[in-house]
Structure formats: structure tokens, C-alpha cells
Amino acid sequence: MINRVVLVGRLTRDPELRYTANGAAVASFTVAVNRQFTNAQGEREADFINCVIWRKAAENFSNFTNKGSLVGIDGRVQTRNYENQQGQRVYVTEVVVENFSLLESRSDSERRANSSNNGNSNPNQAPNYNQQNQSSNQSPANNNNNNFNNQSNNNSNNSNNMGDPFADNSKPIDISDDDLPF
């Protein structure tokens, strides 16, 4: 028997991390996966697939992802049922995640989150680091940077005297093919 699921998509919301009575972490989330074809209007539709992840992986997944994160999921399909408060039998089909991959860098994720939250007064919005960078461009910081650059230039001049072939990028390096490891 084979029961294998591989998904690549974006989270539709932040993962919901909970703990069982025994202290096991469990996170649930939904992944939006675009279909490979377009509908009659020429638009791409998406499937919204419910997923669940357990234990330490659930904590890591919750810490490193948020709404809109591009993720790769590897797991299996599982169907369960329970009786709701009205006494009706409810069937749930979900992907139980065994492995996941983060498919975009943290900076790309933050940039996307900032651009989607522009103009919103969202308290969960990532901090704007550009303001900090602008304030560091004042004269004392520039003086320190100039001093550092001067010291770096002096050090690179000194290293030329030591025979370092990588110290001055403007000169070609003389290496024969026999010296290369590949």
C-alpha cells in the first residue's frame, strides 16, 4: 500500500499551535496549492488542503512560518471522524506532515509580509528595519565606517607584502590547472 502526499504551496493563515493533555505539540494549518490548469475564465484555481504536524516539528513549523509562507510538505493522507456537539458524525480528511521544507528565505518572507501589510495598522506586522538603517547613516557612524575602511585598506596593503594572492582583486591570479582539485 502507498499513501504519500507531496505539496508545495502557501499558508492561508498562521499555523495554530496547541498542546495535548500529555504535552505533545500539534499545529494545524491550511496550504493553498495552485492547480496546473486554468478554468473557463482563464484564471488559476487553488485547492486548500488541511494539514497537521506533531511534536517538535510542529513547534519549529509554527516558529518559522506565517500566513503566506511558501512551504513544501511531505506526508500522508489520514481520515478521522468525531461526534460534534449536535451529535452529528463529522469526517475530517487531512495531511499528516512528516517532513517540511521552507521554500523561501526569511528576508523574502518578511518583504512579502511587509508589502501585503502596507498601510495596515497590524500589531503583528514585522518591524520596519529601513528606519533603523536610515538613522545609522548619521555622521558618527560614517566616521566610524571611514576609519574602518582606512584600516582595511592599510591591512590589504600589508597583506600584499605577505604574498596573499587574494588581497588585491585588480590583478589576475596565476594558478595552473594542475593546482585545481577538480
RAKAGI-V451427 format. One record per residue. RES is the residue in three letters. PHI is phi as a letter, one per 40 degrees, with the letter a starting at -180 (* if undefined). Layout:
res = [RES | RES]
phi = [PHI | PHI]
This chain:
res = [MET | ILE | ASN | ARG | VAL | VAL | LEU | VAL | GLY | ARG | LEU | THR | ARG | ASP | PRO | GLU | LEU | ARG | TYR | THR | ALA | ASN | GLY | ALA | ALA | VAL | ALA | SER | PHE | THR | VAL | ALA | VAL | ASN | ARG | GLN | PHE | THR | ASN | ALA | GLN | GLY | GLU | ARG | GLU | ALA | ASP | PHE | ILE | ASN | CYS | VAL | ILE | TRP | ARG | LYS | ALA | ALA | GLU | ASN | PHE | SER | ASN | PHE | THR | ASN | LYS | GLY | SER | LEU | VAL | GLY | ILE | ASP | GLY | ARG | VAL | GLN | THR | ARG | ASN | TYR | GLU | ASN | GLN | GLN | GLY | GLN | ARG | VAL | TYR | VAL | THR | GLU | VAL | VAL | VAL | GLU | ASN | PHE | SER | LEU | LEU | GLU | SER | ARG | SER | ASP | SER | GLU | ARG | ARG | ALA | ASN | SER | SER | ASN | ASN | GLY | ASN | SER | ASN | PRO | ASN | GLN | ALA | PRO | ASN | TYR | ASN | GLN | GLN | ASN | GLN | SER | SER | ASN | GLN | SER | PRO | ALA | ASN | ASN | ASN | ASN | ASN | ASN | PHE | ASN | ASN | GLN | SER | ASN | ASN | ASN | SER | ASN | ASN | SER | ASN | ASN | MET | GLY | ASP | PRO | PHE | ALA | ASP | ASN | SER | LYS | PRO | ILE | ASP | ILE | SER | ASP | ASP | ASP | LEU | PRO | PHE]
phi = [* | b | b | b | b | b | b | b | a | b | c | c | a | c | c | b | c | b | b | c | c | c | g | c | c | a | b | b | a | b | b | c | b | c | c | c | b | b | c | c | c | g | b | c | c | b | b | b | b | c | b | b | b | b | f | c | c | c | c | c | d | c | c | b | b | a | d | g | c | c | b | b | b | b | a | a | c | b | b | b | a | a | b | c | c | c | g | c | c | b | b | b | b | a | c | c | c | b | a | a | b | c | b | a | c | c | c | c | c | c | c | c | c | c | c | c | c | d | g | c | c | c | c | c | c | c | c | c | c | c | c | c | c | c | c | c | c | c | d | c | c | c | c | c | c | c | c | c | c | c | c | c | c | c | c | c | c | c | c | c | c | c | g | c | c | c | c | b | c | c | b | c | b | c | b | c | c | c | c | c | c | b]
